[in-house]
């Protein structure tokens, strides 16, 4: 269908694209101004659209569950660093509650340039489809997709199709899935874009690169709808103030200031432009922090971490020529990658470009599996992207299986001859291929997610031995709300335990409240400080998801001016926050402080919690918890590995003499430590609930929803159920 072109106004296209695959209809309604100004964009707007389209009984793979891709008003403006971010939103197949995942690359910006603030896809196509949004001709098409199960094959097909039609590769951006998204509940969506600056394999210039909407299985929703790719053809707006900013000079000034800080500070601090986020491996593995997960979170540090750290990648594997921003204008340049020759699968022997690894992928496929090979990690990264499966969920589930082997809950007989043991690179790669194609029973059960896999292991073990292992398995099945853990060992960070348990409503992921580094550095010395951080940091982090900006220029580049602030949390980097506020006010024409801007995030934080309550009901609080393994030592040997620290904690918690604590048996000390840590976590969760204006059961109070102005945006059915629960 044809649609009318639009001018961007204060960062918005002011239009939504709705596609119903069941009916074959396409609609382009205007974005209601009241909804736009309240929900802002990105994650917030996506959650609102999801709430309006579903009921408490809607399941993730029902036709009416929408796949939503939404940008934010500050996204796609290259005058400011890190404006590539957009959001994927849908009910999650792995958790059943709303799933959200941010992604970089050009797609979110191109969708806006083509004239839309969000795309909403419902129904299921009868055959494999491509959705094509052509911003050059202002047309939208549904086209038959090439018969292909791999993202990078599909990439070649899309390149050939649209370059043959006369479009330049740099004007093509698209989202894709692969066969793994069809065979797991944690499929990811790849965001493809063409980087004209990077050296190609044949000696020329330019490679296709990918970022991922990896978490919560939204790629599985996309694949279930029989959509293999969503293509946007677009060009950058031209002219003076092409994004319709209220104060273009203010926008440009804010961008120049942050560019300068990134340029001057990053080479002296984290060196993201050289190491990418994988540089975090070294910090998390420090002996005094014990926060790098090793062998399914059993350990927290290992001297072999140097083999998979950022320095190793920077010196041996990353290709530094060209530009490494995932969108023009970002001089942080942290989107690292390099060439690797594959050793497994149908592409064995092929030299491929790998984007990454990010910290999560390196820790997940490296230390947490006991594999200390950077090349293996890059290969695992490539296969997951090609198959369309989340690296974090895949690695966490594989670690669970490896520990089941370690403890005798699984044997090779149950896994059809495949021994997944710590450090087994060949076994790990073989399992990934089986997982993506659903080729064995254990792979098919692992594809369903941690909860179903845990039950399958329990049933097999019980039928074999007569003993019920469910309580033992629950200790190290690393998931919350069904979502497998991202890779931070939280024994030494109560605030991060609270983040995984309660502040992250999608499950155990760090996007909402990545507090562990600041906590380890001493940012939150008191219990009250930790509770306050669970309020303030999610406002900023999720607020960035609403606006369409990347967190890394803020969180990983510490502005020296922030150190001069008095009576403020300097770790939240307030001097840079003020630059973001100038950017926001310059685009939107407002006059708000950064705290006021990000307090608006309470609206969508409460909306997501309300939608969780619609699924969990009065049992909502039961899902705000984490496995024992994430809280402390789950056996005596693990206690003794960190005995000095653990006993110091016991002295603090119990108020006892150090000599008296040291004289106690290890088992008694470990049990006491776990009891005290659980008590602290329960207390922190209750304080967090109270700060949010929620009940002791974690349910938003009516007065909270009314004070925020959210009540009027809830469906009548939701209002009725919340009223009854309150």
C-alpha positions as CSV (number, residue, x, y, z in Angstrom):
1,X,0.0,0.0,0.0
2,X,1.0,3.6,-0.5
3,X,1.2,6.0,2.4
4,X,1.7,9.7,2.7
5,X,5.2,11.0,3.6
6,X,5.6,12.9,6.9
7,X,7.9,15.4,8.4
8,X,9.6,14.6,11.7
9,X,8.4,17.0,14.5
10,X,10.3,17.1,17.8
11,X,11.7,13.7,17.2
12,X,8.5,12.0,16.2
13,X,6.9,10.8,13.0
14,X,3.6,10.8,14.8
15,X,2.4,7.7,13.1
16,X,2.1,3.9,13.8
17,X,2.2,1.1,11.3
18,X,-0.2,-1.8,12.0
19,X,0.0,-5.0,10.0
20,X,-2.5,-7.8,10.5
21,X,-1.0,-10.9,8.8
22,X,-4.2,-12.9,9.4
23,X,-6.4,-10.4,7.5
24,X,-3.7,-9.2,5.2
25,X,-4.5,-5.6,6.2
26,X,-2.1,-2.6,6.6
27,X,-3.1,0.5,8.5
28,X,-1.1,3.7,9.4
29,X,-3.0,5.6,12.1
30,X,-1.7,8.7,13.7
31,X,0.0,8.5,17.1
32,X,-2.4,10.0,19.6
33,X,-0.7,13.1,21.1
34,X,-1.9,12.3,24.6
35,X,-0.5,8.8,24.4
36,X,2.7,10.0,22.9
37,X,3.4,12.6,25.5
38,X,2.6,10.2,28.4
39,X,4.4,7.1,27.2
40,X,7.2,9.0,25.3
41,X,8.4,6.1,23.0
42,X,10.4,3.0,22.7
43,X,9.8,0.6,25.6
44,X,7.1,2.7,27.1
45,X,5.1,3.1,24.0
46,X,5.6,-0.6,23.1
47,X,4.2,-1.7,26.5
48,X,1.2,0.5,26.1
49,X,0.4,-0.9,22.7
50,X,0.9,-4.4,24.0
51,X,-1.4,-3.8,26.9
52,X,-4.1,-2.5,24.6
53,X,-3.8,-5.4,22.2
54,X,-3.9,-8.3,24.8
55,X,-5.9,-9.6,27.7
56,X,-4.7,-11.5,30.8
57,X,-5.5,-14.8,29.0
58,X,-3.5,-14.0,25.8
59,X,-0.5,-16.3,25.3
60,X,2.8,-15.4,23.6
61,X,2.1,-17.5,20.5
62,X,-1.5,-16.5,20.1
63,X,-2.1,-14.6,16.8
64,X,-3.4,-11.5,18.7
65,X,-0.1,-11.1,20.6
66,X,1.6,-8.3,18.7
67,X,5.2,-8.1,17.7
68,X,6.1,-4.4,18.3
69,X,9.2,-2.6,17.2
70,X,9.4,1.0,18.5
71,X,11.9,3.8,18.4
72,X,12.1,6.9,20.7
73,X,12.1,10.6,20.1
74,X,15.9,11.0,20.6
75,X,16.7,7.9,18.4
76,X,18.3,8.3,15.0
77,X,19.8,11.8,15.6
78,X,23.5,11.3,14.8
79,X,24.5,14.7,16.3
80,X,24.5,13.0,19.7
81,X,26.5,9.8,20.7
82,X,24.6,6.5,20.9
83,X,21.2,7.2,19.4
84,X,20.8,3.8,17.7
85,X,18.5,2.1,20.2
86,X,15.0,0.8,19.6
87,X,12.9,-1.7,21.4
88,X,11.3,-5.0,20.6
89,X,8.2,-5.7,22.8
90,X,5.8,-8.6,23.0
91,X,4.5,-11.2,25.4
92,X,7.4,-13.5,26.0
93,X,7.2,-17.2,25.1
94,X,9.8,-18.1,27.8
95,X,8.2,-16.2,30.7
96,X,4.6,-15.5,29.7
97,X,4.8,-11.9,30.9
98,X,5.7,-8.9,28.8
99,X,9.1,-9.2,27.2
100,X,11.2,-6.3,26.1
101,X,14.6,-6.2,24.5
102,X,16.6,-3.2,23.2
103,X,18.7,-3.4,20.0
104,X,21.1,-1.2,18.1
105,X,21.9,-0.8,14.4
106,X,20.1,1.3,11.9
107,X,16.6,-0.2,11.9
108,X,15.0,1.9,14.6
109,X,16.3,5.1,13.0
110,X,15.3,4.0,9.5
111,X,11.8,3.1,10.6
112,X,11.4,6.6,11.9
113,X,12.9,8.1,8.7
114,X,10.4,6.1,6.7
115,X,7.6,7.7,8.8
116,X,6.8,5.5,11.8
117,X,7.3,5.6,15.5
118,X,6.3,2.0,16.0
119,X,5.5,-1.1,13.9
120,X,2.9,-3.5,15.3
121,X,2.4,-6.9,13.7
122,X,-0.4,-9.3,14.6
123,X,-1.8,-12.5,13.2
124,X,0.2,-15.3,11.5
125,X,1.1,-15.5,7.8
126,X,0.3,-18.7,5.9
127,X,3.7,-18.7,4.3
128,X,7.1,-17.3,5.1
129,X,7.0,-13.6,4.6
130,X,9.1,-10.4,4.3
131,X,7.6,-7.2,5.5
132,X,9.1,-4.3,3.4
133,X,8.7,-0.7,4.4
134,X,10.0,1.5,1.5
135,X,10.7,5.1,2.7
136,X,11.8,6.1,-0.8
137,X,8.5,5.3,-2.5
138,X,6.3,5.5,0.7
139,X,5.1,1.9,0.1
140,X,4.6,-1.1,2.3
141,X,4.7,-4.6,0.9
142,X,4.2,-8.2,2.1
143,X,6.5,-10.4,0.0
144,X,7.3,-14.1,-0.1
145,X,10.5,-14.8,1.8
146,X,13.3,-16.9,0.4
147,X,13.2,-20.4,1.6
148,X,16.0,-20.1,4.2
149,X,16.5,-21.1,7.8
150,X,19.7,-19.1,8.5
151,X,19.9,-15.4,9.2
152,X,23.1,-14.8,7.2
153,X,21.9,-16.7,4.2
154,X,18.8,-14.6,4.3
155,X,21.1,-11.5,4.6
156,X,22.7,-12.4,1.3
157,X,19.3,-12.9,-0.3
158,X,18.0,-9.6,0.9
159,X,21.1,-7.8,-0.2
160,X,20.8,-9.3,-3.7
161,X,17.1,-8.6,-4.0
162,X,17.3,-4.9,-3.1
163,X,20.6,-3.9,-4.7
164,X,19.3,-5.4,-7.9
165,X,16.3,-3.1,-7.5
166,X,18.8,-0.1,-7.4
167,X,19.1,0.5,-3.6
168,X,22.5,1.0,-2.0
169,X,23.4,-1.4,0.8
170,X,23.8,1.5,3.3
171,X,20.1,2.3,2.7
172,X,19.0,-1.1,3.7
173,X,18.3,-2.1,7.3
174,X,16.4,-5.2,8.4
175,X,15.4,-7.5,11.3
176,X,15.7,-11.3,10.9
177,X,15.3,-14.6,12.7
178,X,16.5,-18.1,12.0
179,X,15.6,-21.7,12.5
180,X,16.6,-21.6,16.2
181,X,13.8,-19.1,16.9
182,X,11.3,-21.7,15.6
183,X,12.8,-24.5,17.9
184,X,13.3,-22.5,21.1
185,X,11.3,-20.2,23.3
186,X,14.2,-17.7,23.4
187,X,14.7,-16.8,19.8
188,X,16.4,-13.5,19.1
189,X,16.0,-10.9,16.4
190,X,19.0,-9.7,14.4
191,X,19.3,-6.1,13.4
192,X,21.3,-6.0,10.2
193,X,23.0,-2.9,8.7
194,X,25.8,-2.3,6.3
195,X,29.0,-0.8,7.6
196,X,30.7,0.9,4.7
197,X,34.0,1.6,6.7
198,X,35.0,-2.0,7.7
199,X,37.5,-4.0,5.6
200,X,35.8,-6.8,3.8
201,X,37.1,-10.4,3.5
202,X,38.0,-10.0,-0.2
203,X,40.1,-6.8,0.5
204,X,37.3,-4.4,-0.4
205,X,35.3,-2.2,1.9
206,X,32.1,-2.8,3.8
207,X,30.6,-5.7,5.8
208,X,27.1,-6.5,7.0
209,X,26.9,-6.2,10.8
210,X,24.3,-7.2,13.4
211,X,23.0,-6.2,16.7
212,X,20.5,-8.3,18.6
213,X,17.1,-8.0,20.3
214,X,18.2,-11.1,22.2
215,X,16.3,-11.4,25.4
216,X,12.8,-12.7,26.3
217,X,12.3,-14.8,23.1
218,X,10.7,-12.1,20.9
219,X,12.4,-13.7,17.9
220,X,10.4,-16.8,18.6
221,X,7.2,-14.7,18.4
222,X,8.4,-13.2,15.1
223,X,9.2,-16.7,13.7
224,X,5.9,-18.0,14.9
225,X,4.2,-15.3,12.8
226,X,6.0,-16.7,9.8
227,X,7.9,-13.4,9.4
228,X,11.5,-14.1,8.4
229,X,12.6,-10.5,8.0
230,X,11.3,-6.9,8.2
231,X,13.1,-4.6,5.8
232,X,13.2,-0.8,5.9
233,X,14.6,1.1,2.9
234,X,15.4,4.7,3.9
235,X,17.8,7.6,3.7
236,X,18.9,10.1,6.3
237,X,16.8,13.3,6.6
238,X,18.6,16.3,5.1
239,X,18.5,20.0,5.7
240,X,18.7,22.3,8.6
241,X,17.1,20.7,11.7
242,X,15.8,17.6,9.8
243,X,14.5,16.0,13.0
244,X,12.2,18.8,13.9
245,X,13.9,19.7,17.1
246,X,12.5,22.5,19.2
247,X,16.0,24.0,19.7
248,X,18.5,22.6,17.1
249,X,21.4,24.6,18.5
250,X,20.8,23.2,22.0
251,X,20.8,19.6,20.5
252,X,24.0,20.2,18.6
253,X,25.7,21.7,21.6
254,X,24.7,18.8,23.9
255,X,26.1,16.4,21.3
256,X,29.4,18.2,21.0
257,X,29.8,18.2,24.8
258,X,29.2,14.5,25.1
259,X,31.4,13.7,22.1
260,X,34.2,15.6,23.8
261,X,33.9,13.7,27.1
262,X,33.8,10.4,25.3
263,X,36.9,11.3,23.2
264,X,38.9,12.4,26.2
265,X,37.8,10.0,28.9
266,X,37.3,6.6,27.3
267,X,41.0,6.1,26.3
268,X,41.9,6.8,30.0
269,X,39.1,4.7,31.6
270,X,37.6,1.5,30.2
271,X,39.0,1.8,26.6
272,X,35.6,0.7,25.2
273,X,36.8,1.7,21.7
274,X,39.5,-0.9,21.9
275,X,38.0,-3.6,24.1
276,X,34.2,-3.2,23.8
277,X,32.1,-4.4,26.7
278,X,34.1,-7.6,27.0
279,X,36.6,-5.5,28.9
280,X,34.3,-6.0,31.9
281,X,35.6,-9.6,32.2
282,X,38.7,-8.4,34.0
283,X,36.8,-6.3,36.6
284,X,34.2,-8.9,37.4
285,X,36.9,-11.6,37.8
286,X,38.9,-9.6,40.4
287,X,39.6,-11.7,43.5
288,X,38.1,-9.2,45.8
289,X,34.8,-9.0,43.8
290,X,34.2,-12.7,42.8
291,X,31.5,-11.6,40.4
292,X,32.4,-13.4,37.2
293,X,30.3,-16.6,37.0
294,X,32.4,-19.7,36.7
295,X,30.9,-23.2,36.2
296,X,27.3,-22.1,36.5
297,X,27.9,-19.4,39.1
298,X,29.7,-21.7,41.5
299,X,32.8,-19.7,41.4
300,X,33.4,-15.9,40.9
301,X,37.0,-15.6,39.7
302,X,39.6,-17.5,37.7
303,X,43.1,-16.7,36.6
304,X,42.3,-18.0,33.1
305,X,39.9,-15.1,32.6
306,X,42.8,-13.3,31.0
307,X,42.4,-15.6,28.0
308,X,38.9,-14.3,27.3
309,X,39.2,-10.7,28.5
310,X,39.0,-7.5,26.5
311,X,42.7,-7.0,26.3
312,X,43.1,-10.4,24.6
313,X,40.4,-9.7,22.0
314,X,41.7,-6.2,21.4
315,X,45.2,-7.5,20.7
316,X,44.4,-10.7,18.8
317,X,40.9,-10.9,17.3
318,X,39.2,-7.5,17.0
319,X,39.4,-5.7,13.7
320,X,40.1,-2.1,14.6
321,X,40.2,-0.6,11.1
322,X,37.1,1.3,10.1
323,X,34.4,2.7,12.5
324,X,32.9,0.7,15.3
325,X,29.8,2.7,16.2
326,X,26.5,0.9,15.7
327,X,25.1,4.1,14.4
328,X,26.7,7.2,12.8
329,X,27.8,9.9,15.2
330,X,28.7,7.6,18.1
331,X,32.4,8.0,18.9
332,X,32.4,5.5,21.7
333,X,33.1,2.9,19.0
334,X,32.4,-0.1,21.3
335,X,30.8,-2.3,18.7
336,X,33.7,-4.6,18.2
337,X,34.1,-7.6,16.0
338,X,36.5,-9.7,13.9
339,X,37.0,-12.6,11.5
340,X,37.0,-16.2,12.7
341,X,37.3,-19.5,10.8
342,X,34.5,-21.9,11.9
343,X,35.3,-25.4,13.1
344,X,31.8,-26.9,13.4
345,X,28.5,-27.2,11.7
346,X,27.6,-27.0,8.0
347,X,29.9,-23.9,7.6
348,X,33.0,-25.5,9.1
349,X,36.1,-24.1,7.4
350,X,34.4,-20.9,6.4
351,X,35.9,-17.5,7.5
352,X,33.1,-15.4,8.9
353,X,32.7,-11.9,10.3
354,X,31.5,-12.0,14.0
355,X,30.0,-9.0,15.7
356,X,31.1,-9.3,19.3
357,X,31.4,-10.8,21.7
358,X,29.8,-8.5,24.2
359,X,30.6,-9.2,27.9
360,X,27.5,-11.3,28.4
361,X,28.3,-13.7,25.6
362,X,32.0,-14.0,26.6
363,X,31.1,-14.7,30.2
364,X,28.3,-17.1,29.3
365,X,30.1,-19.2,26.7
366,X,33.5,-18.7,28.4
367,X,33.9,-18.8,32.2
368,X,30.4,-20.1,33.0
369,X,31.0,-23.2,30.8
370,X,34.6,-23.5,31.9
371,X,35.8,-22.8,28.4
372,X,38.7,-20.4,28.1
373,X,39.0,-20.0,24.3
374,X,38.2,-16.6,22.8
375,X,37.8,-18.2,19.3
376,X,35.3,-20.7,20.7
377,X,33.3,-17.9,22.1
378,X,33.2,-16.0,18.8
379,X,32.1,-19.1,17.0
380,X,29.3,-19.7,19.5
381,X,28.3,-16.1,19.1
382,X,28.1,-16.4,15.3
383,X,26.1,-19.7,15.4
384,X,23.6,-18.2,17.8
385,X,23.1,-15.1,15.6
386,X,22.8,-17.2,12.5
387,X,20.3,-19.5,14.1
388,X,18.4,-16.7,15.8
389,X,18.8,-17.7,19.4
390,X,19.7,-15.7,22.5
391,X,23.3,-16.2,23.5
392,X,22.6,-15.5,27.2
393,X,19.7,-18.0,27.5
394,X,21.6,-20.6,25.5
395,X,24.7,-20.4,27.6
396,X,22.9,-20.4,30.9
397,X,20.9,-23.4,30.0
398,X,24.0,-25.2,28.8
399,X,25.7,-24.5,32.1
400,X,22.7,-26.0,33.9
401,X,23.1,-29.2,31.8
402,X,26.8,-29.3,32.5
403,X,26.2,-29.0,36.3
404,X,23.6,-31.8,36.0
405,X,26.4,-34.0,34.5
406,X,28.8,-32.9,37.3
407,X,26.3,-33.9,40.0
408,X,25.0,-37.1,38.3
409,X,21.5,-35.9,37.5
410,X,22.2,-36.5,33.8
411,X,24.2,-39.0,32.0
412,X,25.2,-39.5,28.3
413,X,22.3,-42.0,28.0
414,X,19.8,-39.2,28.7
415,X,21.4,-37.0,26.1
416,X,21.9,-39.5,23.3
417,X,25.6,-39.8,23.7
418,X,26.4,-36.1,24.1
419,X,28.5,-35.4,27.2
420,X,28.2,-31.7,28.1
421,X,30.9,-31.4,30.7
422,X,32.9,-28.3,31.8
423,X,35.3,-27.2,29.2
424,X,34.0,-29.5,26.4
425,X,34.2,-27.2,23.4
426,X,33.2,-29.9,20.8
427,X,30.3,-31.0,23.0
428,X,29.1,-27.5,23.5
429,X,29.2,-26.7,19.7
430,X,27.4,-29.9,18.9
431,X,24.7,-29.1,21.4
432,X,24.1,-25.7,19.9
433,X,23.5,-27.2,16.5
434,X,21.1,-29.8,17.9
435,X,19.4,-27.1,20.0
436,X,18.8,-24.9,16.9
437,X,17.3,-27.7,14.9
438,X,15.5,-29.6,17.7
439,X,17.5,-32.7,16.9
440,X,17.4,-34.6,20.2
441,X,15.1,-34.9,23.2
442,X,17.4,-33.0,25.5
443,X,17.8,-30.3,22.9
444,X,14.0,-30.0,22.4
445,X,13.5,-29.8,26.1
446,X,16.2,-27.2,26.5
447,X,14.6,-25.2,23.7
448,X,11.5,-24.9,25.9
449,X,13.4,-23.1,28.6
450,X,14.9,-23.6,32.0
451,X,11.7,-24.5,33.9
452,X,10.6,-27.2,31.4
453,X,14.2,-28.6,31.1
454,X,14.5,-28.7,34.9
455,X,11.3,-30.8,35.2
456,X,12.4,-33.1,32.4
457,X,15.8,-33.8,34.2
458,X,13.9,-34.4,37.4
459,X,11.5,-36.9,35.9
460,X,14.3,-38.8,34.2
461,X,16.4,-38.9,37.3
462,X,13.4,-39.9,39.5
463,X,12.4,-42.7,37.2
464,X,16.0,-44.0,37.1
465,X,16.8,-43.8,40.8
466,X,13.5,-43.4,42.7
467,X,14.7,-40.2,44.3
468,X,13.1,-36.8,43.7
469,X,15.9,-34.2,42.8
470,X,13.6,-31.1,42.3
471,X,14.8,-29.3,45.4
472,X,18.4,-29.8,44.5
473,X,17.9,-28.8,40.9
474,X,16.1,-25.6,42.0
475,X,19.3,-24.4,43.8
476,X,21.3,-24.1,40.5
477,X,18.7,-23.7,37.8
478,X,19.6,-20.1,37.2
479,X,16.3,-18.4,36.2
480,X,13.8,-15.9,37.5
481,X,10.3,-15.8,36.1
482,X,11.5,-18.3,33.6
483,X,14.2,-16.1,32.1
484,X,17.7,-17.5,32.4
485,X,20.2,-15.3,34.2
486,X,22.5,-12.9,32.6
487,X,26.1,-13.2,33.8
488,X,26.8,-11.5,37.1
489,X,27.5,-13.6,40.2
490,X,25.6,-11.6,42.8
491,X,27.0,-13.0,46.1
492,X,28.7,-9.7,47.0
493,X,26.0,-7.3,45.7
494,X,22.7,-7.3,47.6
495,X,21.4,-4.5,45.3
496,X,22.0,-6.7,42.3
497,X,20.2,-9.6,43.9
498,X,17.3,-7.2,44.4
499,X,17.5,-6.1,40.8
500,X,17.3,-9.7,39.5
501,X,14.6,-10.6,41.9
502,X,12.2,-7.7,41.8
503,X,13.3,-4.6,39.9
504,X,13.6,-6.4,36.6
505,X,10.1,-7.4,35.7
506,X,11.1,-9.3,32.6
507,X,13.1,-11.8,34.7
508,X,16.8,-12.1,35.6
509,X,18.3,-9.5,33.3
510,X,20.6,-6.5,34.0
511,X,18.9,-3.9,31.7
512,X,16.7,-2.4,34.3
513,X,19.1,-2.1,37.2
514,X,22.7,-2.9,36.5
515,X,23.9,-2.0,40.0
516,X,26.7,-4.6,40.6
517,X,29.7,-2.6,39.5
518,X,28.7,0.6,41.4
519,X,27.8,-1.6,44.4
520,X,31.2,-3.4,44.4
521,X,32.9,0.0,44.2
522,X,31.1,1.1,47.4
523,X,28.4,3.4,45.9
524,X,25.6,2.0,48.1
525,X,27.2,1.5,51.6
526,X,23.9,1.3,53.5
527,X,20.8,-0.7,53.2
528,X,18.8,2.4,52.4
529,X,21.3,3.4,49.7
530,X,20.8,0.0,48.0
531,X,17.0,0.3,48.2
532,X,17.2,3.9,46.7
533,X,19.3,2.7,43.9
534,X,16.6,0.1,42.9
535,X,14.4,3.2,42.3
536,X,16.8,5.7,40.7
537,X,18.9,3.6,38.3
538,X,16.0,1.8,36.6
539,X,14.4,5.2,35.9
540,X,17.5,6.2,34.0
541,X,18.3,2.9,32.3
542,X,14.7,2.1,31.2
543,X,14.2,5.8,30.5
544,X,17.0,5.6,27.9
545,X,15.1,2.7,26.3
546,X,12.1,4.9,26.0
547,X,14.1,7.8,24.5
548,X,16.0,5.7,22.0
549,X,19.5,6.3,23.3
550,X,22.3,3.9,24.4
551,X,23.3,3.6,28.0
552,X,27.0,3.1,27.5
553,X,28.1,6.7,26.8
554,X,26.5,7.5,30.2
555,X,27.2,4.5,32.3
556,X,30.7,3.5,31.0
557,X,32.2,6.9,30.5
558,X,32.5,8.7,33.8
559,X,32.4,12.4,33.4
560,X,35.1,13.9,35.6
561,X,32.8,16.8,36.5
562,X,30.5,14.3,38.3
563,X,33.1,13.8,40.9
564,X,32.7,17.4,42.0
565,X,29.0,17.0,42.9
566,X,28.2,17.2,46.7
567,X,25.4,15.3,48.4
568,X,24.6,13.4,45.3
569,X,25.2,9.9,44.0
570,X,28.2,10.6,41.8
571,X,28.1,7.0,40.4
572,X,24.9,7.9,38.5
573,X,27.2,10.3,36.6
574,X,25.0,13.5,37.1
575,X,27.2,15.8,35.0
576,X,26.5,13.6,31.9
577,X,22.9,13.3,32.9
578,X,22.6,17.1,32.6
579,X,23.9,16.8,29.0
580,X,21.2,14.2,28.2
581,X,18.7,16.5,29.7
582,X,19.8,19.3,27.4
583,X,19.5,16.9,24.4
584,X,16.0,15.9,25.6
585,X,14.8,19.5,26.1
586,X,16.4,20.6,22.9
587,X,14.4,18.0,20.9
588,X,11.1,18.1,22.7
589,X,10.9,21.8,23.7
590,X,10.6,21.1,27.4
591,X,12.5,22.6,30.4
592,X,13.0,19.6,32.7
593,X,15.9,18.5,34.9
594,X,17.3,15.1,34.3
595,X,15.6,13.7,37.5
596,X,12.2,14.9,36.2
597,X,12.8,13.5,32.8
598,X,13.6,10.0,34.1
599,X,10.9,10.0,36.8
600,X,8.5,9.7,33.9
601,X,9.8,6.1,33.6
602,X,7.8,5.2,36.7
603,X,4.8,5.1,34.4
604,X,5.9,2.2,32.3
605,X,7.7,0.5,35.2
606,X,4.2,0.4,36.8
607,X,2.5,-0.6,33.6
608,X,4.8,-3.6,33.2
609,X,4.3,-4.6,36.8
610,X,0.5,-4.3,36.3
611,X,0.7,-6.7,33.3
612,X,2.8,-9.1,35.4
613,X,0.1,-9.0,38.1
614,X,-2.5,-9.9,35.5
615,X,-0.6,-13.1,34.9
616,X,0.5,-13.9,38.5
617,X,-2.3,-12.5,40.5
618,X,-1.9,-12.7,44.3
619,X,1.1,-14.9,43.7
620,X,3.1,-12.0,42.2
621,X,5.5,-11.9,45.1
622,X,6.4,-15.6,44.7
623,X,8.0,-14.8,41.4
624,X,10.1,-12.0,42.8
625,X,12.9,-14.3,44.0
626,X,16.2,-15.8,42.8
627,X,17.8,-19.2,43.2
628,X,19.9,-20.0,46.2
629,X,23.0,-20.1,44.0
630,X,22.6,-16.4,43.3
631,X,22.4,-15.5,47.0
632,X,25.4,-17.3,48.5
633,X,27.4,-20.6,48.9
634,X,25.1,-23.6,48.4
635,X,27.5,-26.2,49.8
636,X,30.2,-26.3,52.3
637,X,33.1,-26.5,49.8
638,X,31.8,-23.3,48.1
639,X,31.7,-21.5,51.5
640,X,35.3,-22.5,52.3
641,X,36.5,-21.2,48.9
642,X,35.6,-17.7,50.1
643,X,35.8,-18.4,53.8
644,X,37.4,-15.1,54.9
645,X,34.8,-13.0,53.2
646,X,31.9,-15.2,54.2
647,X,32.9,-15.1,57.9
648,X,33.4,-11.4,57.8
649,X,29.8,-11.2,56.6
650,X,28.6,-13.4,59.4
651,X,30.4,-11.3,62.0
652,X,28.6,-8.2,60.5
653,X,25.2,-9.8,60.3
654,X,25.1,-11.6,63.6
655,X,27.1,-9.2,65.7
656,X,29.3,-12.0,67.0
657,X,32.9,-12.1,67.9
658,X,35.2,-13.2,64.9
659,X,36.9,-15.9,66.9
660,X,33.5,-17.4,67.9
661,X,32.4,-17.5,64.3
662,X,35.6,-19.1,63.1
663,X,35.2,-21.9,65.7
664,X,31.8,-22.9,64.3
665,X,31.5,-25.9,62.0
666,X,31.4,-25.0,58.3
667,X,27.9,-26.4,57.7
668,X,26.5,-24.4,60.6
669,X,28.2,-21.2,59.3
670,X,27.0,-21.7,55.8
671,X,23.4,-22.3,56.8
672,X,23.4,-19.2,59.0
673,X,24.9,-17.1,56.3
674,X,22.3,-18.2,53.8
675,X,19.5,-17.5,56.3
676,X,20.8,-14.0,57.0
677,X,21.3,-13.2,53.3
678,X,17.8,-14.3,52.5
679,X,16.5,-12.2,55.3
680,X,18.3,-9.1,54.0
681,X,17.0,-9.8,50.4
682,X,13.4,-10.1,51.6
683,X,13.7,-6.9,53.6
684,X,15.2,-5.1,50.5
685,X,12.3,-6.3,48.3
686,X,9.8,-5.0,50.8
687,X,11.5,-1.6,51.1
688,X,11.5,-1.5,47.2
689,X,7.8,-2.3,47.1
690,X,7.1,0.4,49.6
691,X,9.2,3.0,47.7
692,X,7.4,2.1,44.5
693,X,3.9,2.5,46.2
694,X,3.2,-1.2,45.9
695,X,1.6,-3.5,48.4
696,X,3.5,-6.0,50.5
697,X,2.6,-8.6,47.8
698,X,4.2,-6.5,45.1
699,X,1.0,-5.2,43.6
700,X,0.7,-1.5,42.6
701,X,-1.8,0.3,44.8
702,X,-4.7,2.1,43.3
703,X,-3.5,5.5,44.6
704,X,-0.1,4.9,43.0
705,X,-1.6,4.2,39.6
706,X,-3.9,7.2,39.9
707,X,-1.1,9.5,41.2
708,X,1.0,8.6,38.2
709,X,-2.0,9.2,35.8
710,X,-1.6,5.6,34.6
711,X,-5.0,4.4,35.7
712,X,-6.9,6.0,32.8
713,X,-4.7,4.1,30.3
714,X,-5.5,0.7,31.7
715,X,-8.1,-1.5,30.1
716,X,-11.4,-2.0,32.0
717,X,-10.6,-5.6,32.6
718,X,-7.2,-4.6,34.1
719,X,-8.8,-1.9,36.3
720,X,-11.3,-4.4,37.6
721,X,-8.7,-7.1,38.5
722,X,-6.3,-4.6,40.1
723,X,-9.2,-3.2,42.2
724,X,-10.1,-6.7,43.3
725,X,-6.5,-7.6,44.2
726,X,-6.0,-4.4,46.1
